[in-house]
Amino acid sequence: MKTVQANGAEIPALGFGTFEIHGGQAEEMVHHALEIGYRHIDTAQAYENEAEVGQAIERSPVDRQEIFLTTKILPQDFGRRDLPVAMERSLDLLGTDAVDLVLLHWPNPQVPIAETMAALQEVREAGHARHVGVSNFTVALLNEALASSDLPLVTNQVEYHPFLSQAPVLDVVRANGLSLTAYSPLAKGDVAKTDALQRIGESHDKTAAQVALRWLIQQDGVIAIPKTANPERAESNLEIFDFELSDDEMAQIHDLARPDGRYVSPPGVAPEWDT
């Protein structure tokens, strides 16, 4: 599988997301994902499925060293003393002594970013996370995080799909050696209903969803983590490495971005987004 290099990390360009997949279904889907070839698994404390993700990895024949495992810390645990404790809770649930990447799930304006970055440094130095990063950070927040510490960040995980431009964020991550990890890459299924994506897909014998995922991972430094509870859909999402979009097709998809293209913005949690 194609990988993305980012400040010392080598991250599979396509991951398996686990948002809103719970209990036995989460365990079975992660196990299935590993069985069919995924090597990047994304979870979070907020998803309440770390234990099931860990159980799937434990019973999978795939060696743990071959799996890039990401989890995310809840904002209420961003304090210097709280974050390392929260990290240990996640490790216990995941059944591992270290994750490959830990992210700050959402920004927390109540805790100074310098304090949180120091806590991340402690987690990394303790060997509990091989790499660190952020999620849902705007350009301003990302620049603040970068300026407050020499700790190398490897990704900013944000909503990104054909209807939402992330050009400002992409400029910053590329200038600083990070990657961008795209969550909700299929816009909650709406890419499948888009004529332009369907038309491009027909020319490659691919679905609109496969075209959207290919568009993402074909961009420099971009990773996609589609989530699904459907085994067949998980297999279909993986089948994007046997074709390539032309420059014109890439441009057509970029042109689908619109001002109201954001789908994820929880009140009281989301920052003031870049325009």
QUIWOMO-V141611 format. One record per backbone hydrogen bond with DSSP energy under -0.5 kcal/mol. NH is the residue of the N-H (numbers start at 1). CO is the residue of the C=O. E is the energy in kcal/mol with one decimal. If there is no record, write none. Layout:
NH,CO,E  NH,CO,E
//
This chain:
4,11,-2.9  6,9,-2.4  7,177,-0.6  9,6,-2.2  11,4,-2.8  11,9,-0.6  13,2,-2.8  15,224,-3.1  16,40,-3.1  17,15,-0.6  17,226,-2.5  18,42,-0.9  21,18,-1.8  22,20,-0.5  25,22,-0.9  26,22,-1.3  27,23,-1.8  28,24,-2.7  29,25,-2.7  30,26,-2.4  31,27,-2.3  32,28,-2.4  33,29,-2.7  34,30,-2.3  35,31,-1.9  36,32,-2.0  37,33,-0.7  37,34,-0.6  38,33,-2.5  41,68,-2.4  42,16,-2.4  43,70,-2.4  45,72,-2.2  47,44,-0.8  48,44,-0.6  48,45,-1.3  49,44,-0.6  53,49,-2.5  54,50,-2.7  55,51,-2.2  56,52,-2.2  57,53,-2.2  58,54,-2.4  59,55,-2.1  60,56,-0.7  60,57,-0.5  66,63,-2.1  67,64,-1.7  68,39,-3.5  69,67,-0.8  70,41,-2.6  70,68,-0.5  71,101,-2.0  73,103,-3.0  77,74,-2.1  78,75,-1.6  83,79,-2.5  84,80,-0.5  85,81,-0.8  86,82,-2.5  87,83,-2.5  88,84,-1.9  89,85,-1.8  90,86,-2.1  91,87,-2.3  92,88,-2.3  93,89,-2.2  94,90,-2.9  95,91,-1.3  96,91,-1.7  99,128,-2.1  100,69,-1.5  101,69,-1.8  102,131,-1.8  103,71,-2.0  104,133,-1.3  105,73,-2.1  105,103,-0.7  111,108,-1.6  115,112,-0.7  116,112,-1.8  117,113,-2.8  118,114,-1.8  119,115,-1.7  120,116,-2.4  121,117,-2.2  122,118,-1.8  123,119,-2.1  124,120,-2.5  125,121,-2.8  126,122,-1.8  127,124,-1.4  128,123,-2.0  129,123,-0.7  130,99,-2.3  131,100,-0.7  132,152,-0.6  133,102,-1.9  134,155,-2.3  135,104,-1.3  136,157,-2.6  142,138,-2.8  143,139,-2.6  144,140,-2.0  145,141,-2.4  146,142,-2.5  147,143,-2.1  148,144,-1.4  149,146,-0.6  154,132,-2.2  156,179,-1.4  157,134,-2.4  158,156,-0.7  158,181,-2.1  160,183,-1.8  161,164,-0.7  164,161,-1.9  170,166,-2.8  171,167,-2.2  172,168,-1.5  173,169,-2.7  174,170,-2.4  175,171,-1.8  176,172,-1.1  177,174,-0.9  178,173,-2.4  179,154,-1.9  180,221,-2.6  181,156,-1.5  182,180,-0.6  182,223,-3.8  183,158,-2.4  183,181,-0.7  187,184,-1.8  189,186,-0.9  190,187,-2.0  191,186,-1.6  192,189,-1.1  193,190,-1.3  194,191,-1.5  195,193,-0.6  198,194,-2.4  199,195,-2.9  200,196,-2.2  201,197,-2.4  202,198,-2.2  203,199,-1.2  204,200,-0.6  204,201,-1.2  205,201,-0.6  205,202,-0.7  206,201,-3.1  211,207,-2.0  212,208,-2.3  213,209,-2.2  214,210,-2.4  215,211,-2.6  216,212,-1.6  217,213,-2.4  218,214,-1.6  219,216,-1.6  222,219,-1.6  223,180,-2.8  224,13,-2.6  225,182,-2.2  228,17,-0.6  231,229,-0.6  234,230,-2.3  235,231,-1.7  236,232,-2.3  237,233,-2.8  238,234,-0.9  239,235,-0.6  239,236,-1.2  240,238,-1.6  250,246,-2.7  251,247,-2.2  252,248,-2.3  253,249,-1.9  254,250,-2.2  255,251,-1.9  256,253,-1.7  257,254,-1.6  258,163,-2.4  261,258,-1.7  265,263,-0.6  269,266,-1.9  270,266,-2.6  273,271,-1.0
//
